[in-house]
Amino acid sequence: MIISCINQKGGVGKTTTAVNLASRFAKMDYKTLLVDLDPQANATVSFGIAPQESAFAKIEISEYLSIMPSSKELSFKRLENDHVKKIMEGEDFEFVLIDCPPVLNQLSINALTAGDFAILPLRSGDFFSLLGLKDIFSTIRSANENLDFKVLITHIDERRSITSHFIKKLIETVGKEKLFSTGIRIDSKLSEAPFAGKAVDSYDANSKGSIDYGDLAVEILNLNK
């Protein structure tokens, strides 16, 4: 299953989701690949790996987890829209997580074209993220009309009254069936883990972030069935 994590807005938890889902699936003994298509290389450095000179070079992190790190080439290399899809056809992984750049560009189109499913992280309470959803939907339809997707609410602060209002507006916009039951709560461990070059389940397995991404992995496995 190839899953693209996409949103043209930064700071919504896109990279955090790709990194921590990849780690979680690997810990569940699924052969997993993380593909960093963002030239900023945040997913790459989250595992303590430096960006590579050449794009799509594969590095093994553990028995079940590998990564295709970001590369300087991604900033200027022109790709056909099915370039990533063709690369993935030659790989043998049960789960592939693709971290897209925070812009709807050729790299994002590549991820959507290759994907079986898309996760759209959305920061809780961010009104402007809601406005940008229509652009993402349009891009998904044009790139891969058969691609299914769900919205993932991140940075949830259950103490704020705006959270329930935001979820209500989101359901009105996308429909309840397009919203993950699992949400990602605010957790400082999610921010600390990349400094240690680890996913949150390795950094602090009992943290809220680790628990939430574990629940999300299970929800995706049930969808995949």
Backbone as CSV, one residue per row, in Angstrom:
resi,resn,N_x,N_y,N_z,CA_x,CA_y,CA_z,C_x,C_y,C_z
1,MET,0.853,-1.196,0.000,0.000,0.000,0.000,0.887,1.245,0.000
2,ILE,0.688,2.100,-0.981,1.472,3.334,-1.074,0.613,4.496,-0.578
3,ILE,1.082,5.154,0.466,0.325,6.224,1.122,1.083,7.537,0.987
4,SER,0.426,8.530,0.399,1.024,9.855,0.258,0.494,10.775,1.349
5,CYS,1.398,11.438,2.058,1.021,12.435,3.061,1.154,13.802,2.411
6,ILE,0.047,14.486,2.198,0.067,15.682,1.366,-0.762,16.816,1.958
7,ASN,-0.241,18.008,1.846,-0.957,19.246,2.152,-0.068,20.388,1.683
8,GLN,-0.639,21.341,0.975,0.181,22.440,0.479,0.524,23.449,1.573
9,LYS,-0.073,23.271,2.745,0.204,24.163,3.873,1.227,23.507,4.791
10,GLY,2.235,24.246,5.206,3.246,23.724,6.108,2.784,23.739,7.554
11,GLY,3.471,22.986,8.401,3.199,23.010,9.831,1.947,22.278,10.262
12,VAL,1.453,21.367,9.411,0.214,20.664,9.756,0.470,19.252,10.287
13,GLY,1.723,18.805,10.256,2.048,17.474,10.752,2.214,16.443,9.655
14,LYS,2.455,16.908,8.451,2.607,16.016,7.296,3.834,15.101,7.449
15,THR,5.000,15.710,7.676,6.231,14.926,7.833,6.167,14.063,9.092
16,THR,5.658,14.628,10.169,5.514,13.876,11.420,4.682,12.629,11.201
17,THR,3.631,12.753,10.416,2.756,11.613,10.135,3.467,10.562,9.291
18,ALA,4.150,10.996,8.237,4.863,10.042,7.376,5.930,9.283,8.166
19,VAL,6.710,9.999,8.949,7.807,9.395,9.717,7.284,8.406,10.747
20,ASN,6.285,8.816,11.500,5.835,7.989,12.611,4.958,6.821,12.180
21,LEU,4.250,6.971,11.074,3.523,5.817,10.542,4.494,4.795,9.966
22,ALA,5.509,5.279,9.258,6.513,4.361,8.706,7.174,3.557,9.819
23,SER,7.557,4.242,10.882,8.198,3.559,12.007,7.253,2.560,12.666
24,ARG,6.007,2.959,12.813,5.033,2.083,13.472,4.778,0.823,12.651
25,PHE,4.585,0.969,11.337,4.362,-0.214,10.496,5.572,-1.148,10.543
26,ALA,6.767,-0.570,10.538,7.978,-1.385,10.611,8.046,-2.149,11.923
27,LYS,7.646,-1.502,13.019,7.665,-2.174,14.323,6.596,-3.272,14.414
28,MET,5.616,-3.199,13.521,4.594,-4.242,13.444,5.016,-5.340,12.463
29,ASP,6.299,-5.276,12.059,6.908,-6.287,11.180,6.366,-6.264,9.754
30,TYR,5.929,-5.074,9.309,5.597,-4.893,7.906,6.807,-4.250,7.222
31,LYS,7.201,-4.806,6.086,8.326,-4.241,5.358,7.902,-2.872,4.811
32,THR,8.585,-1.825,5.270,8.119,-0.460,5.059,9.213,0.423,4.462
33,LEU,8.796,1.306,3.557,9.706,2.271,2.937,9.165,3.678,3.136
34,LEU,10.024,4.574,3.591,9.694,5.996,3.701,10.378,6.732,2.552
35,VAL,9.605,7.434,1.747,10.142,8.186,0.614,10.016,9.679,0.922
36,ASP,11.152,10.377,0.987,11.161,11.805,1.284,11.233,12.588,-0.032
37,LEU,10.081,13.086,-0.482,10.019,13.866,-1.721,10.076,15.371,-1.471
38,ASP,10.351,15.757,-0.241,10.438,17.180,0.101,11.898,17.623,0.095
39,PRO,12.276,18.572,-0.764,13.667,19.048,-0.800,14.160,19.604,0.536
40,GLN,13.242,19.974,1.438,13.648,20.450,2.761,14.220,19.329,3.622
41,ALA,13.927,18.088,3.252,14.543,16.895,3.856,14.201,16.680,5.327
42,ASN,13.062,17.152,5.778,12.730,16.997,7.198,12.521,15.541,7.603
43,ALA,11.889,14.753,6.730,11.696,13.335,7.053,13.039,12.611,7.122
44,THR,13.940,12.994,6.236,15.270,12.379,6.194,16.048,12.644,7.483
45,VAL,16.130,13.893,7.877,16.917,14.245,9.067,16.230,13.783,10.346
46,SER,14.932,13.467,10.282,14.237,12.931,11.455,14.824,11.606,11.899
47,PHE,15.495,10.903,10.983,16.167,9.649,11.313,17.678,9.829,11.396
48,GLY,18.130,11.082,11.491,19.554,11.345,11.636,20.349,11.085,10.380
49,ILE,19.691,11.137,9.227,20.343,10.873,7.938,20.479,12.176,7.167
50,ALA,21.617,12.371,6.523,21.840,13.570,5.723,21.219,13.387,4.331
51,PRO,20.741,14.471,3.717,20.250,14.384,2.335,21.339,13.838,1.419
52,GLN,20.938,13.080,0.401,21.880,12.432,-0.502,22.143,13.282,-1.739
53,GLU,23.220,12.998,-2.434,23.529,13.712,-3.663,22.575,13.323,-4.787
54,SER,22.234,12.037,-4.863,21.356,11.541,-5.916,19.986,11.195,-5.358
55,ALA,18.969,11.476,-6.144,17.601,11.182,-5.720,17.314,9.685,-5.799
56,PHE,16.435,9.224,-4.907,15.907,7.857,-4.901,16.956,6.794,-4.588
57,ALA,17.995,7.184,-3.831,18.951,6.208,-3.310,18.371,5.632,-2.022
58,LYS,18.383,4.337,-1.866,17.710,3.685,-0.748,18.700,3.328,0.364
59,ILE,18.298,3.598,1.607,19.112,3.289,2.779,18.279,2.450,3.752
60,GLU,18.862,1.382,4.252,18.170,0.519,5.215,18.405,1.047,6.621
61,ILE,17.329,1.298,7.347,17.417,1.787,8.723,17.370,0.619,9.711
62,SER,16.499,-0.329,9.448,16.385,-1.522,10.296,15.902,-2.674,9.418
63,GLU,15.656,-3.811,10.027,15.241,-4.987,9.262,13.981,-4.728,8.444
64,TYR,13.079,-3.958,9.011,11.788,-3.742,8.350,11.595,-2.323,7.819
65,LEU,12.529,-1.444,8.057,12.347,-0.047,7.646,13.501,0.441,6.783
66,SER,13.163,0.993,5.621,14.137,1.629,4.726,13.646,3.025,4.377
67,ILE,14.564,3.841,3.875,14.216,5.204,3.491,14.870,5.560,2.163
68,MET,14.139,6.290,1.335,14.725,6.961,0.179,14.849,8.424,0.591
69,PRO,16.050,8.845,1.013,16.217,10.194,1.556,15.975,11.278,0.509
70,SER,15.746,12.460,0.996,15.647,13.626,0.119,17.014,13.887,-0.515
71,SER,16.987,14.620,-1.623,18.213,14.930,-2.339,18.161,16.344,-2.888
72,LYS,19.338,16.937,-3.056,19.408,18.260,-3.669,18.808,18.238,-5.068
73,GLU,18.883,17.090,-5.719,18.358,16.956,-7.084,16.864,17.255,-7.167
74,LEU,16.135,16.990,-6.083,14.690,17.156,-6.117,14.283,18.610,-6.355
75,SER,15.163,19.541,-6.035,14.848,20.964,-6.199,14.839,21.402,-7.652
76,PHE,15.569,20.667,-8.493,15.683,21.118,-9.890,15.478,20.011,-10.921
77,LYS,15.500,18.761,-10.481,15.374,17.659,-11.440,13.949,17.576,-11.973
78,ARG,13.803,17.559,-13.278,12.485,17.472,-13.895,12.088,16.011,-14.023
79,LEU,10.915,15.678,-13.503,10.440,14.300,-13.501,9.147,14.176,-14.296
80,GLU,8.995,13.060,-14.977,7.687,12.735,-15.545,6.724,12.450,-14.395
81,ASN,5.428,12.660,-14.626,4.450,12.509,-13.544,4.365,11.085,-12.992
82,ASP,4.824,10.103,-13.758,4.771,8.714,-13.286,6.143,8.175,-12.893
83,HIS,7.113,9.084,-12.677,8.481,8.656,-12.366,8.529,7.848,-11.065
84,VAL,7.920,8.358,-10.023,7.923,7.663,-8.729,7.130,6.362,-8.829
85,LYS,6.034,6.388,-9.565,5.227,5.176,-9.741,6.060,4.055,-10.349
86,LYS,6.855,4.379,-11.374,7.692,3.372,-12.025,8.758,2.829,-11.074
87,ILE,9.317,3.722,-10.236,10.308,3.277,-9.253,9.664,2.317,-8.246
88,MET,8.457,2.647,-7.785,7.786,1.818,-6.794,7.395,0.454,-7.351
89,GLU,7.168,0.369,-8.654,6.830,-0.914,-9.266,7.982,-1.912,-9.154
90,GLY,9.186,-1.400,-8.974,10.347,-2.274,-8.835,10.702,-2.583,-7.392
91,GLU,9.916,-2.078,-6.453,10.181,-2.298,-5.029,9.224,-3.330,-4.448
92,ASP,9.632,-3.957,-3.364,8.837,-4.996,-2.719,8.618,-4.646,-1.256
93,PHE,7.692,-3.715,-1.017,7.373,-3.278,0.341,5.877,-3.416,0.585
94,GLU,5.532,-3.746,1.828,4.106,-3.843,2.174,3.489,-2.469,2.382
95,PHE,4.277,-1.533,2.899,3.809,-0.154,3.051,4.885,0.811,2.562
96,VAL,4.456,1.802,1.803,5.325,2.895,1.383,4.675,4.198,1.829
97,LEU,5.404,4.999,2.599,4.926,6.301,3.050,5.689,7.378,2.297
98,ILE,4.982,8.251,1.594,5.623,9.319,0.829,5.345,10.655,1.489
99,ASP,6.408,11.349,1.875,6.283,12.698,2.438,6.412,13.716,1.308
100,CYS,5.353,14.471,1.076,5.320,15.432,-0.027,5.761,16.818,0.444
101,PRO,6.231,17.652,-0.468,6.583,19.032,-0.102,5.320,19.838,0.198
102,PRO,5.450,20.935,0.954,4.284,21.756,1.288,3.879,22.682,0.144
103,VAL,3.679,22.083,-1.019,3.250,22.822,-2.202,2.718,21.786,-3.197
104,LEU,1.703,22.167,-3.968,1.145,21.242,-4.950,1.906,21.400,-6.256
105,ASN,3.039,20.692,-6.345,3.909,20.817,-7.517,4.107,19.445,-8.175
106,GLN,5.097,19.342,-9.027,5.342,18.107,-9.766,5.671,16.934,-8.844
107,LEU,6.383,17.203,-7.772,6.713,16.142,-6.819,5.449,15.610,-6.153
108,SER,4.542,16.512,-5.800,3.274,16.092,-5.201,2.450,15.275,-6.185
109,ILE,2.418,15.715,-7.444,1.702,14.977,-8.484,2.275,13.575,-8.619
110,ASN,3.606,13.450,-8.560,4.262,12.144,-8.627,3.796,11.233,-7.496
111,ALA,3.726,11.788,-6.294,3.310,10.999,-5.137,1.866,10.530,-5.292
112,LEU,0.996,11.413,-5.745,-0.416,11.064,-5.914,-0.607,10.052,-7.039
113,THR,0.150,10.204,-8.106,0.060,9.266,-9.231,0.477,7.863,-8.810
114,ALA,1.490,7.790,-7.943,1.995,6.491,-7.481,1.130,5.882,-6.385
115,GLY,0.361,6.716,-5.692,-0.284,6.292,-4.458,-1.525,5.433,-4.609
116,ASP,-1.797,4.664,-3.545,-3.047,3.919,-3.411,-4.006,4.658,-2.487
117,PHE,-3.432,5.556,-1.672,-4.217,6.240,-0.642,-3.485,7.521,-0.262
118,ALA,-4.236,8.536,0.139,-3.626,9.799,0.576,-4.136,10.184,1.957
119,ILE,-3.208,10.646,2.786,-3.553,11.217,4.091,-3.375,12.723,3.996
120,LEU,-4.400,13.462,4.396,-4.357,14.927,4.370,-4.331,15.429,5.807
121,PRO,-3.146,15.653,6.395,-3.090,16.180,7.759,-3.609,17.614,7.803
122,LEU,-4.378,17.916,8.838,-4.977,19.248,8.982,-4.847,19.674,10.439
123,ARG,-4.248,20.824,10.658,-4.016,21.299,12.015,-5.330,21.750,12.660
124,SER,-5.636,21.228,13.814,-6.881,21.541,14.497,-7.019,23.047,14.756
125,GLY,-8.171,23.583,14.397,-8.447,24.993,14.646,-7.929,25.942,13.597
126,ASP,-7.249,25.413,12.565,-6.669,26.271,11.524,-7.689,26.487,10.407
127,PHE,-8.350,27.613,10.444,-9.396,27.928,9.472,-8.857,27.961,8.049
128,PHE,-7.651,28.495,7.872,-7.089,28.629,6.531,-6.745,27.273,5.916
129,SER,-6.461,26.282,6.759,-6.240,24.926,6.244,-7.521,24.378,5.634
130,LEU,-8.650,24.700,6.246,-9.935,24.270,5.704,-10.160,24.843,4.312
131,LEU,-9.799,26.110,4.141,-9.996,26.772,2.849,-9.162,26.115,1.752
132,GLY,-7.994,25.589,2.114,-7.102,25.006,1.126,-7.471,23.597,0.702
133,LEU,-8.462,22.996,1.373,-8.816,21.620,1.061,-9.317,21.456,-0.372
134,LYS,-10.063,22.439,-0.871,-10.611,22.331,-2.225,-9.503,22.228,-3.265
135,ASP,-8.398,22.946,-3.047,-7.267,22.871,-3.978,-6.657,21.472,-3.967
136,ILE,-6.550,20.875,-2.768,-5.982,19.536,-2.660,-6.896,18.516,-3.337
137,PHE,-8.209,18.627,-3.104,-9.158,17.705,-3.727,-9.054,17.767,-5.239
138,SER,-8.953,18.975,-5.766,-8.847,19.158,-7.211,-7.572,18.525,-7.752
139,THR,-6.460,18.703,-7.016,-5.184,18.121,-7.433,-5.238,16.603,-7.400
140,ILE,-5.855,16.036,-6.368,-5.980,14.582,-6.257,-6.773,14.030,-7.434
141,ARG,-7.893,14.667,-7.749,-8.739,14.179,-8.844,-8.020,14.238,-10.191
142,SER,-7.248,15.302,-10.400,-6.559,15.450,-11.682,-5.365,14.497,-11.806
143,ALA,-4.718,14.197,-10.671,-3.538,13.325,-10.699,-3.901,11.847,-10.714
144,ASN,-4.926,11.491,-9.941,-5.276,10.078,-9.801,-6.735,9.999,-9.352
145,GLU,-7.630,9.914,-10.303,-9.059,9.995,-10.000,-9.552,8.826,-9.146
146,ASN,-8.788,7.746,-9.105,-9.195,6.582,-8.312,-8.602,6.585,-6.903
147,LEU,-7.828,7.602,-6.575,-7.135,7.637,-5.281,-8.109,7.976,-4.151
148,ASP,-8.164,7.115,-3.167,-8.982,7.382,-1.985,-8.166,8.192,-0.983
149,PHE,-8.822,8.914,-0.095,-8.112,9.741,0.874,-8.958,9.937,2.125
150,LYS,-8.280,10.317,3.202,-8.940,10.722,4.439,-8.167,11.881,5.052
151,VAL,-8.882,12.691,5.812,-8.290,13.831,6.512,-7.918,13.415,7.926
152,LEU,-6.718,13.779,8.347,-6.222,13.484,9.693,-6.090,14.788,10.468
153,ILE,-6.797,14.901,11.571,-6.692,16.110,12.404,-5.492,15.967,13.332
154,THR,-4.610,16.956,13.300,-3.407,16.955,14.130,-3.429,18.137,15.097
155,HIS,-2.445,18.166,16.019,-2.295,19.253,16.990,-3.606,19.501,17.766
156,ILE,-4.244,18.420,18.168,-5.512,18.544,18.881,-5.269,18.931,20.332
157,ASP,-5.912,20.008,20.750,-5.889,20.445,22.148,-7.322,20.335,22.663
158,GLU,-7.584,19.284,23.413,-8.950,19.005,23.862,-9.464,20.027,24.865
159,ARG,-8.573,20.879,25.362,-8.992,21.911,26.318,-9.617,23.112,25.624
160,ARG,-9.388,23.251,24.322,-9.874,24.418,23.588,-11.253,24.143,23.004
161,SER,-12.170,25.078,23.211,-13.536,24.911,22.720,-13.589,24.913,21.193
162,ILE,-12.586,25.528,20.554,-12.598,25.616,19.094,-12.410,24.246,18.449
163,THR,-11.870,23.270,19.197,-11.608,21.955,18.621,-12.884,21.297,18.116
164,SER,-13.923,21.265,18.950,-15.185,20.631,18.549,-15.838,21.402,17.409
165,HIS,-15.729,22.715,17.429,-16.293,23.541,16.354,-15.561,23.280,15.043
166,PHE,-14.254,23.153,15.126,-13.441,22.894,13.942,-13.811,21.544,13.328
167,ILE,-13.952,20.520,14.163,-14.309,19.191,13.673,-15.680,19.210,13.006
168,LYS,-16.614,19.951,13.581,-17.951,20.072,12.999,-17.887,20.685,11.611
169,LYS,-17.110,21.771,11.465,-16.974,22.432,10.166,-16.272,21.523,9.164
170,LEU,-15.313,20.749,9.644,-14.583,19.839,8.774,-15.506,18.750,8.230
171,ILE,-16.359,18.206,9.096,-17.318,17.186,8.662,-18.286,17.762,7.635
172,GLU,-18.692,19.011,7.844,-19.574,19.671,6.875,-18.885,19.837,5.522
173,THR,-17.557,19.995,5.549,-16.788,20.240,4.318,-16.477,18.961,3.559
174,VAL,-16.045,17.912,4.272,-15.568,16.699,3.595,-16.461,15.487,3.805
175,GLY,-17.317,15.520,4.821,-18.120,14.356,5.165,-17.424,13.495,6.206
176,LYS,-18.191,12.914,7.107,-17.627,12.140,8.213,-16.824,10.940,7.719
177,GLU,-17.230,10.369,6.566,-16.555,9.175,6.059,-15.150,9.482,5.556
178,LYS,-14.835,10.772,5.323,-13.508,11.163,4.847,-12.611,11.659,5.989
179,LEU,-13.028,11.394,7.204,-12.273,11.836,8.375,-11.840,10.620,9.190
180,PHE,-10.526,10.547,9.504,-10.045,9.472,10.360,-10.701,9.569,11.733
181,SER,-11.041,8.431,12.315,-11.553,8.408,13.691,-10.455,8.803,14.665
182,THR,-9.226,8.426,14.344,-8.069,8.764,15.169,-7.627,10.194,14.896
183,GLY,-7.292,10.919,15.957,-6.704,12.251,15.836,-5.374,12.269,16.574
184,ILE,-4.528,13.233,16.232,-3.199,13.324,16.855,-3.182,14.502,17.829
185,ARG,-3.004,14.187,19.092,-3.000,15.219,20.127,-1.671,15.974,20.186
186,ILE,-1.720,17.179,20.709,-0.501,17.944,20.939,0.384,17.177,21.918
187,ASP,1.654,17.015,21.569,2.587,16.279,22.419,4.003,16.778,22.132
188,SER,4.661,17.284,23.150,6.021,17.802,22.976,6.993,16.717,22.516
189,LYS,6.691,15.457,22.806,7.580,14.357,22.417,7.681,14.232,20.898
190,LEU,6.622,14.620,20.201,6.645,14.576,18.740,7.647,15.574,18.171
191,SER,7.842,16.674,18.889,8.822,17.676,18.470,10.228,17.314,18.914
192,GLU,10.339,16.632,20.051,11.653,16.283,20.591,12.301,15.106,19.853
193,ALA,11.480,14.163,19.394,12.005,12.928,18.814,12.970,13.146,17.641
194,PRO,12.672,14.056,16.689,13.614,14.251,15.574,14.997,14.714,16.009
195,PHE,15.085,15.451,17.125,16.389,15.885,17.623,17.256,14.688,18.023
196,ALA,16.584,13.599,18.398,17.300,12.372,18.762,17.462,11.436,17.568
197,GLY,16.994,11.869,16.390,17.084,11.030,15.203,16.198,9.806,15.275
198,LYS,15.041,9.948,15.940,14.158,8.808,16.157,12.707,9.175,15.856
199,ALA,11.900,8.151,15.565,10.452,8.308,15.554,9.983,8.310,17.008
200,VAL,8.765,8.801,17.233,8.314,8.977,18.619,8.130,7.646,19.336
201,ASP,7.819,6.560,18.611,7.629,5.275,19.299,8.940,4.691,19.811
202,SER,10.064,5.154,19.260,11.379,4.750,19.779,11.868,5.726,20.840
203,TYR,11.458,6.979,20.703,11.893,8.027,21.639,11.152,7.936,22.971
204,ASP,9.827,7.766,22.893,9.020,7.622,24.104,7.762,6.835,23.741
205,ALA,7.830,5.544,23.926,6.750,4.654,23.496,5.438,4.896,24.230
206,ASN,5.503,5.502,25.410,4.300,5.729,26.212,3.714,7.130,26.034
207,SER,4.290,7.912,25.147,3.812,9.280,24.949,2.481,9.296,24.206
208,LYS,1.780,10.429,24.303,0.502,10.573,23.596,0.692,10.433,22.094
209,GLY,1.785,10.999,21.585,2.046,10.927,20.157,2.243,9.502,19.686
210,SER,2.993,8.722,20.468,3.233,7.322,20.114,1.932,6.533,20.131
211,ILE,1.120,6.751,21.135,-0.171,6.057,21.249,-1.083,6.425,20.079
212,ASP,-1.154,7.714,19.763,-2.054,8.164,18.697,-1.634,7.622,17.332
213,TYR,-0.336,7.642,17.040,0.103,7.110,15.744,-0.017,5.585,15.694
214,GLY,0.074,4.941,16.842,-0.195,3.504,16.894,-1.649,3.213,16.557
215,ASP,-2.559,4.015,17.113,-3.985,3.854,16.811,-4.270,4.141,15.337
216,LEU,-3.587,5.153,14.786,-3.788,5.488,13.382,-3.316,4.344,12.473
217,ALA,-2.194,3.735,12.819,-1.678,2.606,12.028,-2.688,1.466,12.005
218,VAL,-3.282,1.190,13.150,-4.283,0.119,13.222,-5.506,0.470,12.379
219,GLU,-5.919,1.739,12.424,-7.069,2.158,11.629,-6.797,1.989,10.128
220,ILE,-5.571,2.321,9.715,-5.209,2.163,8.302,-5.145,0.696,7.914
221,LEU,-4.626,-0.142,8.804,-4.603,-1.584,8.531,-6.017,-2.120,8.333
222,ASN,-6.956,-1.651,9.123,-8.353,-2.085,8.981,-8.946,-1.593,7.674
223,LEU,-8.557,-0.383,7.250,-9.025,0.129,5.952,-8.465,-0.716,4.826
224,ASN,-7.199,-1.093,4.966,-6.512,-1.857,3.927,-7.124,-3.250,3.746
225,LYS,-7.706,-3.785,4.820,-8.339,-5.093,4.733,-9.585,-5.046,3.859
